[in-house]
Structure formats: C-alpha cells, structure tokens
Amino acid sequence: MSDVNPIDKHVGARLRALREARGFSPEELVRPTNLSIDRLERLESGRERISVDDMRKLCEVLGATPGDFFRGLNDERGIRGPIGGDLSVEEEGRVLLSDFRAIGDARKRRMILMIAAAFAREK
C-alpha cells in the first residue's frame, strides 16, 4: 500500500513489536485501551495515525514511553521489528519466539537454531 506514511508504518510496527514482546494478544490490548480490534489493526499496519491520547493509553498498558514507538526511525533502512538494544533480553526472546513460530519451513528453523547455537558458543 503506497499511500501509507512511512512514519505511521514504523510507529505501527513498533506498536506491534512492543505488544508482542510484552505477551499481549490484540484482544488483551484493546480491553484496557478502549480501542477496537479493527482500529488496533489499522494502527499496527500504519494505515491510521496514533493519536496522542491513544499513545498515552498504550504507553500506560505496555509500560512503554512515546520514544519507544519512534526508536530506530532515523536509522531504519527497511529492517522490520525491534532494533537491538531497545528491548530487554526477555522481550527480545518473546519477539524472536513469535517470529520463529511463524516460519513454516522446518529446514529454515533448523538453520536458525544452528546459527543461534554457534553464536552462543562464541567467547
């Protein structure tokens, strides 16, 4: 979709990454923020801009700051998801596990496991 503002797309992707990293399903996030599922989907896809009031509510529920939604914006070059160093190890693990589960090809999952094992053995 070419009419999506790149900043809204980035902020939406960060919202999704923060939500997933903190273990919230879409349904669990909309209840305390009074957003609809459809609206959350539009925000996460960048098709709708997050209002200041909604960002405040999202920050409260997610334990985030407004800066968390913009982190990596200036240095992003088509890289999706969280940029290293802005999530805790536990949050990174949840995001990694979520992405890993989405990989349907068993050979690719095995390759990723081998890569992770090699990095873990580095001194």
CNS distance restraints for C-alpha pairs under 8 A (distance, minus, plus):
assign (resid   4 and name CA) (resid   8 and name CA) 7.14 0.50 0.50
assign (resid   4 and name CA) (resid   9 and name CA) 6.68 0.50 0.50
assign (resid   4 and name CA) (resid  46 and name CA) 6.32 0.50 0.50
assign (resid   4 and name CA) (resid  47 and name CA) 5.73 0.50 0.50
assign (resid   5 and name CA) (resid   9 and name CA) 6.19 0.50 0.50
assign (resid   5 and name CA) (resid  46 and name CA) 7.09 0.50 0.50
assign (resid   5 and name CA) (resid  47 and name CA) 7.77 0.50 0.50
assign (resid   6 and name CA) (resid  10 and name CA) 6.13 0.50 0.50
assign (resid   6 and name CA) (resid  46 and name CA) 7.79 0.50 0.50
assign (resid   7 and name CA) (resid  11 and name CA) 6.08 0.50 0.50
assign (resid   7 and name CA) (resid  46 and name CA) 7.90 0.50 0.50
assign (resid   7 and name CA) (resid  73 and name CA) 7.52 0.50 0.50
assign (resid   8 and name CA) (resid  12 and name CA) 5.92 0.50 0.50
assign (resid   8 and name CA) (resid  43 and name CA) 7.82 0.50 0.50
assign (resid   8 and name CA) (resid  46 and name CA) 4.58 0.50 0.50
assign (resid   8 and name CA) (resid  47 and name CA) 7.19 0.50 0.50
assign (resid   8 and name CA) (resid  48 and name CA) 7.08 0.50 0.50
assign (resid   8 and name CA) (resid  49 and name CA) 5.77 0.50 0.50
assign (resid   8 and name CA) (resid  50 and name CA) 7.84 0.50 0.50
assign (resid   9 and name CA) (resid  13 and name CA) 6.11 0.50 0.50
assign (resid   9 and name CA) (resid  44 and name CA) 7.39 0.50 0.50
assign (resid   9 and name CA) (resid  45 and name CA) 5.98 0.50 0.50
assign (resid   9 and name CA) (resid  46 and name CA) 3.84 0.50 0.50
assign (resid   9 and name CA) (resid  47 and name CA) 7.22 0.50 0.50
assign (resid  10 and name CA) (resid  14 and name CA) 6.18 0.50 0.50
assign (resid  10 and name CA) (resid  46 and name CA) 7.14 0.50 0.50
assign (resid  10 and name CA) (resid  69 and name CA) 7.89 0.50 0.50
assign (resid  10 and name CA) (resid  70 and name CA) 7.31 0.50 0.50
assign (resid  10 and name CA) (resid  73 and name CA) 6.80 0.50 0.50
assign (resid  11 and name CA) (resid  15 and name CA) 6.14 0.50 0.50
assign (resid  11 and name CA) (resid  44 and name CA) 7.57 0.50 0.50
assign (resid  11 and name CA) (resid  46 and name CA) 7.06 0.50 0.50
assign (resid  11 and name CA) (resid  69 and name CA) 5.15 0.50 0.50
assign (resid  11 and name CA) (resid  70 and name CA) 5.95 0.50 0.50
assign (resid  12 and name CA) (resid  16 and name CA) 6.29 0.50 0.50
assign (resid  12 and name CA) (resid  43 and name CA) 5.35 0.50 0.50
assign (resid  12 and name CA) (resid  44 and name CA) 3.79 0.50 0.50
assign (resid  12 and name CA) (resid  45 and name CA) 5.51 0.50 0.50
assign (resid  12 and name CA) (resid  46 and name CA) 4.94 0.50 0.50
assign (resid  12 and name CA) (resid  69 and name CA) 7.83 0.50 0.50
assign (resid  13 and name CA) (resid  17 and name CA) 6.15 0.50 0.50
assign (resid  13 and name CA) (resid  44 and name CA) 5.62 0.50 0.50
assign (resid  13 and name CA) (resid  45 and name CA) 6.68 0.50 0.50
assign (resid  13 and name CA) (resid  46 and name CA) 7.44 0.50 0.50
assign (resid  13 and name CA) (resid  80 and name CA) 7.37 0.50 0.50
assign (resid  13 and name CA) (resid  81 and name CA) 6.50 0.50 0.50
assign (resid  14 and name CA) (resid  18 and name CA) 5.97 0.50 0.50
assign (resid  14 and name CA) (resid  44 and name CA) 7.85 0.50 0.50
assign (resid  14 and name CA) (resid  68 and name CA) 7.47 0.50 0.50
assign (resid  14 and name CA) (resid  69 and name CA) 5.32 0.50 0.50
assign (resid  14 and name CA) (resid  70 and name CA) 7.43 0.50 0.50
assign (resid  14 and name CA) (resid  81 and name CA) 6.58 0.50 0.50
assign (resid  14 and name CA) (resid  82 and name CA) 6.86 0.50 0.50
assign (resid  15 and name CA) (resid  19 and name CA) 6.04 0.50 0.50
assign (resid  15 and name CA) (resid  44 and name CA) 6.08 0.50 0.50
assign (resid  15 and name CA) (resid  69 and name CA) 6.31 0.50 0.50
assign (resid  16 and name CA) (resid  20 and name CA) 6.06 0.50 0.50
assign (resid  16 and name CA) (resid  44 and name CA) 5.65 0.50 0.50
assign (resid  17 and name CA) (resid  21 and name CA) 5.86 0.50 0.50
assign (resid  17 and name CA) (resid  81 and name CA) 6.06 0.50 0.50
assign (resid  17 and name CA) (resid  82 and name CA) 6.52 0.50 0.50
assign (resid  17 and name CA) (resid  95 and name CA) 6.91 0.50 0.50
assign (resid  18 and name CA) (resid  22 and name CA) 6.15 0.50 0.50
assign (resid  18 and name CA) (resid  62 and name CA) 7.16 0.50 0.50
assign (resid  19 and name CA) (resid  23 and name CA) 6.38 0.50 0.50
assign (resid  19 and name CA) (resid  24 and name CA) 5.33 0.50 0.50
assign (resid  19 and name CA) (resid  25 and name CA) 7.32 0.50 0.50
assign (resid  19 and name CA) (resid  26 and name CA) 7.89 0.50 0.50
assign (resid  19 and name CA) (resid  29 and name CA) 7.60 0.50 0.50
assign (resid  19 and name CA) (resid  62 and name CA) 6.80 0.50 0.50
assign (resid  20 and name CA) (resid  24 and name CA) 5.70 0.50 0.50
assign (resid  20 and name CA) (resid  25 and name CA) 7.07 0.50 0.50
assign (resid  20 and name CA) (resid  94 and name CA) 7.08 0.50 0.50
assign (resid  20 and name CA) (resid  95 and name CA) 6.17 0.50 0.50
assign (resid  20 and name CA) (resid  98 and name CA) 7.64 0.50 0.50
assign (resid  21 and name CA) (resid  91 and name CA) 4.60 0.50 0.50
assign (resid  21 and name CA) (resid  92 and name CA) 6.58 0.50 0.50
assign (resid  21 and name CA) (resid  93 and name CA) 7.79 0.50 0.50
assign (resid  21 and name CA) (resid  94 and name CA) 5.22 0.50 0.50
assign (resid  21 and name CA) (resid  95 and name CA) 5.09 0.50 0.50
assign (resid  22 and name CA) (resid  62 and name CA) 6.99 0.50 0.50
assign (resid  22 and name CA) (resid  91 and name CA) 6.30 0.50 0.50
assign (resid  22 and name CA) (resid  94 and name CA) 7.54 0.50 0.50
assign (resid  23 and name CA) (resid  94 and name CA) 7.21 0.50 0.50
assign (resid  24 and name CA) (resid  28 and name CA) 5.68 0.50 0.50
assign (resid  24 and name CA) (resid  29 and name CA) 6.06 0.50 0.50
assign (resid  25 and name CA) (resid  29 and name CA) 6.42 0.50 0.50
assign (resid  26 and name CA) (resid  30 and name CA) 6.32 0.50 0.50
assign (resid  26 and name CA) (resid  37 and name CA) 6.69 0.50 0.50
assign (resid  26 and name CA) (resid  40 and name CA) 7.42 0.50 0.50
assign (resid  27 and name CA) (resid  31 and name CA) 6.67 0.50 0.50
assign (resid  27 and name CA) (resid  37 and name CA) 6.81 0.50 0.50
assign (resid  28 and name CA) (resid  32 and name CA) 7.66 0.50 0.50
assign (resid  29 and name CA) (resid  33 and name CA) 6.59 0.50 0.50
assign (resid  29 and name CA) (resid  61 and name CA) 7.62 0.50 0.50
assign (resid  30 and name CA) (resid  34 and name CA) 5.54 0.50 0.50
assign (resid  30 and name CA) (resid  35 and name CA) 4.82 0.50 0.50
assign (resid  30 and name CA) (resid  36 and name CA) 5.99 0.50 0.50
assign (resid  30 and name CA) (resid  37 and name CA) 6.48 0.50 0.50
assign (resid  30 and name CA) (resid  40 and name CA) 7.33 0.50 0.50
assign (resid  31 and name CA) (resid  35 and name CA) 7.04 0.50 0.50
assign (resid  32 and name CA) (resid  61 and name CA) 7.21 0.50 0.50
assign (resid  33 and name CA) (resid  54 and name CA) 7.36 0.50 0.50
assign (resid  33 and name CA) (resid  57 and name CA) 5.71 0.50 0.50
assign (resid  33 and name CA) (resid  58 and name CA) 6.53 0.50 0.50
assign (resid  33 and name CA) (resid  61 and name CA) 7.50 0.50 0.50
assign (resid  35 and name CA) (resid  39 and name CA) 6.30 0.50 0.50
assign (resid  35 and name CA) (resid  40 and name CA) 6.46 0.50 0.50
assign (resid  36 and name CA) (resid  40 and name CA) 6.20 0.50 0.50
assign (resid  37 and name CA) (resid  41 and name CA) 6.16 0.50 0.50
assign (resid  38 and name CA) (resid  42 and name CA) 6.32 0.50 0.50
assign (resid  39 and name CA) (resid  43 and name CA) 6.14 0.50 0.50
assign (resid  39 and name CA) (resid  48 and name CA) 7.91 0.50 0.50
assign (resid  40 and name CA) (resid  44 and name CA) 6.03 0.50 0.50
assign (resid  41 and name CA) (resid  45 and name CA) 6.12 0.50 0.50
assign (resid  42 and name CA) (resid  46 and name CA) 6.10 0.50 0.50
assign (resid  42 and name CA) (resid  47 and name CA) 5.01 0.50 0.50
assign (resid  42 and name CA) (resid  48 and name CA) 5.38 0.50 0.50
assign (resid  43 and name CA) (resid  47 and name CA) 6.10 0.50 0.50
assign (resid  43 and name CA) (resid  48 and name CA) 5.01 0.50 0.50
assign (resid  43 and name CA) (resid  49 and name CA) 6.28 0.50 0.50
assign (resid  43 and name CA) (resid  50 and name CA) 6.35 0.50 0.50
assign (resid  50 and name CA) (resid  54 and name CA) 6.25 0.50 0.50
assign (resid  50 and name CA) (resid  55 and name CA) 6.23 0.50 0.50
assign (resid  51 and name CA) (resid  55 and name CA) 6.11 0.50 0.50
assign (resid  52 and name CA) (resid  56 and name CA) 6.17 0.50 0.50
assign (resid  53 and name CA) (resid  57 and name CA) 6.39 0.50 0.50
assign (resid  54 and name CA) (resid  58 and name CA) 6.07 0.50 0.50
assign (resid  55 and name CA) (resid  59 and name CA) 5.96 0.50 0.50
assign (resid  55 and name CA) (resid  66 and name CA) 6.96 0.50 0.50
assign (resid  56 and name CA) (resid  60 and name CA) 6.24 0.50 0.50
assign (resid  56 and name CA) (resid  66 and name CA) 7.66 0.50 0.50
assign (resid  57 and name CA) (resid  61 and name CA) 6.33 0.50 0.50
assign (resid  58 and name CA) (resid  62 and name CA) 5.84 0.50 0.50
assign (resid  58 and name CA) (resid  64 and name CA) 7.68 0.50 0.50
assign (resid  59 and name CA) (resid  63 and name CA) 5.47 0.50 0.50
assign (resid  59 and name CA) (resid  64 and name CA) 4.51 0.50 0.50
assign (resid  59 and name CA) (resid  65 and name CA) 5.54 0.50 0.50
assign (resid  59 and name CA) (resid  66 and name CA) 6.78 0.50 0.50
assign (resid  60 and name CA) (resid  64 and name CA) 6.74 0.50 0.50
assign (resid  64 and name CA) (resid  68 and name CA) 6.26 0.50 0.50
assign (resid  65 and name CA) (resid  69 and name CA) 7.44 0.50 0.50
assign (resid  66 and name CA) (resid  70 and name CA) 7.19 0.50 0.50
assign (resid  67 and name CA) (resid  71 and name CA) 6.01 0.50 0.50
assign (resid  68 and name CA) (resid  86 and name CA) 7.75 0.50 0.50
assign (resid  71 and name CA) (resid  83 and name CA) 7.79 0.50 0.50
assign (resid  71 and name CA) (resid  86 and name CA) 7.64 0.50 0.50
assign (resid  72 and name CA) (resid  76 and name CA) 5.56 0.50 0.50
assign (resid  72 and name CA) (resid  82 and name CA) 7.93 0.50 0.50
assign (resid  72 and name CA) (resid  83 and name CA) 6.30 0.50 0.50
assign (resid  82 and name CA) (resid  86 and name CA) 7.07 0.50 0.50
assign (resid  82 and name CA) (resid  87 and name CA) 7.39 0.50 0.50
assign (resid  87 and name CA) (resid  91 and name CA) 5.72 0.50 0.50
assign (resid  87 and name CA) (resid  92 and name CA) 5.92 0.50 0.50
assign (resid  88 and name CA) (resid  92 and name CA) 6.08 0.50 0.50
assign (resid  89 and name CA) (resid  93 and name CA) 6.07 0.50 0.50
assign (resid  90 and name CA) (resid  94 and name CA) 6.36 0.50 0.50
assign (resid  91 and name CA) (resid  95 and name CA) 6.31 0.50 0.50
assign (resid  92 and name CA) (resid  96 and name CA) 5.98 0.50 0.50
assign (resid  93 and name CA) (resid  97 and name CA) 5.95 0.50 0.50
assign (resid  94 and name CA) (resid  98 and name CA) 6.11 0.50 0.50
assign (resid  95 and name CA) (resid  99 and name CA) 6.22 0.50 0.50
assign (resid  96 and name CA) (resid 100 and name CA) 5.91 0.50 0.50
assign (resid  97 and name CA) (resid 101 and name CA) 6.06 0.50 0.50
assign (resid  98 and name CA) (resid 102 and name CA) 6.59 0.50 0.50
assign (resid  99 and name CA) (resid 103 and name CA) 6.90 0.50 0.50
assign (resid 100 and name CA) (resid 109 and name CA) 6.99 0.50 0.50
assign (resid 103 and name CA) (resid 108 and name CA) 7.40 0.50 0.50
assign (resid 103 and name CA) (resid 109 and name CA) 6.68 0.50 0.50
assign (resid 104 and name CA) (resid 109 and name CA) 7.97 0.50 0.50
assign (resid 105 and name CA) (resid 109 and name CA) 6.48 0.50 0.50
assign (resid 106 and name CA) (resid 110 and name CA) 6.17 0.50 0.50
assign (resid 107 and name CA) (resid 111 and name CA) 6.23 0.50 0.50
assign (resid 108 and name CA) (resid 112 and name CA) 6.27 0.50 0.50
assign (resid 109 and name CA) (resid 113 and name CA) 6.32 0.50 0.50
assign (resid 110 and name CA) (resid 114 and name CA) 6.25 0.50 0.50
assign (resid 111 and name CA) (resid 115 and name CA) 6.20 0.50 0.50
assign (resid 112 and name CA) (resid 116 and name CA) 6.12 0.50 0.50
assign (resid 113 and name CA) (resid 117 and name CA) 6.12 0.50 0.50
assign (resid 114 and name CA) (resid 118 and name CA) 6.20 0.50 0.50
assign (resid 115 and name CA) (resid 119 and name CA) 6.32 0.50 0.50
assign (resid 116 and name CA) (resid 120 and name CA) 6.10 0.50 0.50
assign (resid 117 and name CA) (resid 121 and name CA) 6.31 0.50 0.50
assign (resid 118 and name CA) (resid 122 and name CA) 6.62 0.50 0.50
